Amino acid sequence: MSTRGEQAPVALVTGSARGLGLAAAQRLSEAGLRVHVVWRSSEEQAASLEERFPGRVHRADLSEDGACAALIESVLAIDGAVSHLVHAVGDYEEGSLSKMSTAQLRALFQSNVFTAMEMADAARGALRVAARGEGDASMLFFGTAGLAGLGARTKTPAYAAAKSALAVLMRSLAREEAEHGVRVNMISPGLIPHAGAHPSTLDPSLHAKIPLGHAGTPSDVADGVHFLTHARHITGQDLGIDGGWLL
Ligand SMILES: NC(=O)c1ccc[n+]([C@@H]2O[C@H](COP(=O)([O-])OP(=O)(O)OC[C@H]3O[C@@H](n4cnc5c(N)ncnc54)[C@H](OP(=O)(O)O)[C@@H]3O)[C@@H](O)[C@H]2O)c1
């Protein structure tokens, strides 16, 4: 929030045309931040975003070379700063390793790991500047519930491996960026259905396994995003938002 008449911090939320990224962007906007959002493929979603985040809507495919750096440049051209990066991109795919091609594996790592690292690389400089000026800046990535212990997965081995790699990179980035005042954390949702989510999030037999007795909502995840974006003494943490699933 702005104080003493200063302008509000700027947040960039990727993967924000729908689902968890959109809920996060809305929550941060309601909290008073100047929020930039990103769409990739739906003109309809883009029009809706323009109504909610006027003048701060960007189109990008973050898997393309140079797209992350260009996105940060676009944000800086509009608002002159970026204090918080929330990166909600990350494709989901099921299938045993024997049925998954190397190309599919590469695509999952591209979506879940390399877009995150390229965004981090692109945003690092601006976030360090923001941390020097405002005393705080942050990056937030999306993992998935139940990564602790590096256990085998029968349904989602490649996805879990990609998110596990991201978790290690997140902690390493947190260690590296701490001296620059930039905090780096992760949110790990459990089952969060929403319009456009993977159909497996709707499976009632999975919902029945959640100790709290129900699936989460995008708003539950947005609570975590708001918390970690504002929690000025928390870095290197992975916050599960999963109703106790996979405990
Ligand atoms: N929902 C859950 O239950 C759940 C559970 C565990 C973890 N997660 C993680 O939480 C994050 C958000 O989940 P979600 O359910 O909101 O995901 P989602 O419904 O798949 O939405 C992802 C968004 O990211 C965009 N996107 C994907 N690749 C992109 C790229 N290369 N460049 C630019 N935009 C791209 C998509 O745009 P398009 O419209 O073009 O596809 C879409 O708007 C993901 O990292 C996911 O793995 C979700």
The ligand as a MOL file (V3000), in Angstrom:
LIG
                    3D

  0  0  0     0  0            999 V3000
M  V30 BEGIN CTAB
M  V30 COUNTS 48 52 0 0 0
M  V30 BEGIN ATOM
M  V30 1 N -5.4330 -25.5070 -10.0280 0
M  V30 2 C -4.8470 -26.4140 -9.2800 0
M  V30 3 O -5.5160 -27.2870 -8.6920 0
M  V30 4 C -3.3490 -26.4230 -9.0980 0
M  V30 5 C -2.8070 -27.4060 -8.2580 0
M  V30 6 C -1.4280 -27.4390 -8.0540 0
M  V30 7 C -0.6090 -26.5110 -8.6720 0
M  V30 8 N -1.1660 -25.5820 -9.5080 0 CHG=1
M  V30 9 C -0.2420 -24.6270 -10.1460 0
M  V30 10 O -0.7240 -23.3140 -9.9640 0
M  V30 11 C -0.4380 -22.5240 -11.1200 0
M  V30 12 C -1.7190 -21.9100 -11.6700 0
M  V30 13 O -2.6610 -22.9600 -11.8340 0
M  V30 14 P -4.0150 -22.7690 -12.6580 0
M  V30 15 O -4.8890 -23.9240 -12.3160 0
M  V30 16 O -4.5220 -21.3690 -12.4920 0 CHG=-1
M  V30 17 O -3.4340 -22.9570 -14.1580 0
M  V30 18 P -4.1820 -22.8250 -15.5810 0
M  V30 19 O -5.6510 -22.8710 -15.4360 0
M  V30 20 O -3.5100 -23.8210 -16.4700 0
M  V30 21 O -3.8190 -21.3580 -16.0580 0
M  V30 22 C -2.5050 -21.0560 -16.4000 0
M  V30 23 C -2.4570 -19.7080 -17.0800 0
M  V30 24 O -1.1010 -19.5220 -17.5050 0
M  V30 25 C -1.1010 -19.1710 -18.8690 0
M  V30 26 N 0.1020 -19.6750 -19.5190 0
M  V30 27 C 0.4980 -20.9790 -19.6080 0
M  V30 28 N 1.6420 -21.0650 -20.2800 0
M  V30 29 C 1.9780 -19.7900 -20.6250 0
M  V30 30 C 3.0510 -19.2270 -21.3410 0
M  V30 31 N 4.0320 -19.9770 -21.8700 0
M  V30 32 N 3.0850 -17.8760 -21.5170 0
M  V30 33 C 2.1100 -17.1020 -21.0100 0
M  V30 34 N 1.0560 -17.5740 -20.3100 0
M  V30 35 C 0.9980 -18.9130 -20.1350 0
M  V30 36 C -2.3510 -19.8100 -19.4540 0
M  V30 37 O -2.7010 -19.1220 -20.6390 0
M  V30 38 P -3.5740 -19.7890 -21.8050 0
M  V30 39 O -4.9550 -19.2350 -21.5640 0
M  V30 40 O -2.9610 -19.3050 -23.0530 0
M  V30 41 O -3.4860 -21.2800 -21.6630 0
M  V30 42 C -3.3450 -19.6120 -18.3210 0
M  V30 43 O -3.9380 -18.3410 -18.3660 0
M  V30 44 C 0.2800 -23.4570 -12.1010 0
M  V30 45 O 1.6660 -23.3190 -11.9410 0
M  V30 46 C -0.1420 -24.8290 -11.6480 0
M  V30 47 O 0.7990 -25.8380 -11.9710 0
M  V30 48 C -2.5060 -25.5200 -9.7310 0
M  V30 END ATOM
M  V30 BEGIN BOND
M  V30 1 1 1 2
M  V30 2 2 2 3
M  V30 3 1 2 4
M  V30 4 1 4 5
M  V30 5 2 4 48
M  V30 6 2 5 6
M  V30 7 1 6 7
M  V30 8 2 7 8
M  V30 9 1 8 9
M  V30 10 1 8 48
M  V30 11 1 9 10
M  V30 12 1 9 46
M  V30 13 1 10 11
M  V30 14 1 11 12
M  V30 15 1 11 44
M  V30 16 1 12 13
M  V30 17 1 13 14
M  V30 18 2 14 15
M  V30 19 1 14 16
M  V30 20 1 14 17
M  V30 21 1 17 18
M  V30 22 2 18 19
M  V30 23 1 18 20
M  V30 24 1 18 21
M  V30 25 1 21 22
M  V30 26 1 22 23
M  V30 27 1 23 24
M  V30 28 1 23 42
M  V30 29 1 24 25
M  V30 30 1 25 26
M  V30 31 1 25 36
M  V30 32 1 26 27
M  V30 33 1 26 35
M  V30 34 2 27 28
M  V30 35 1 28 29
M  V30 36 1 29 30
M  V30 37 2 29 35
M  V30 38 1 30 31
M  V30 39 2 30 32
M  V30 40 1 32 33
M  V30 41 2 33 34
M  V30 42 1 34 35
M  V30 43 1 36 37
M  V30 44 1 36 42
M  V30 45 1 37 38
M  V30 46 2 38 39
M  V30 47 1 38 40
M  V30 48 1 38 41
M  V30 49 1 42 43
M  V30 50 1 44 45
M  V30 51 1 44 46
M  V30 52 1 46 47
M  V30 END BOND
M  V30 END CTAB
M  END
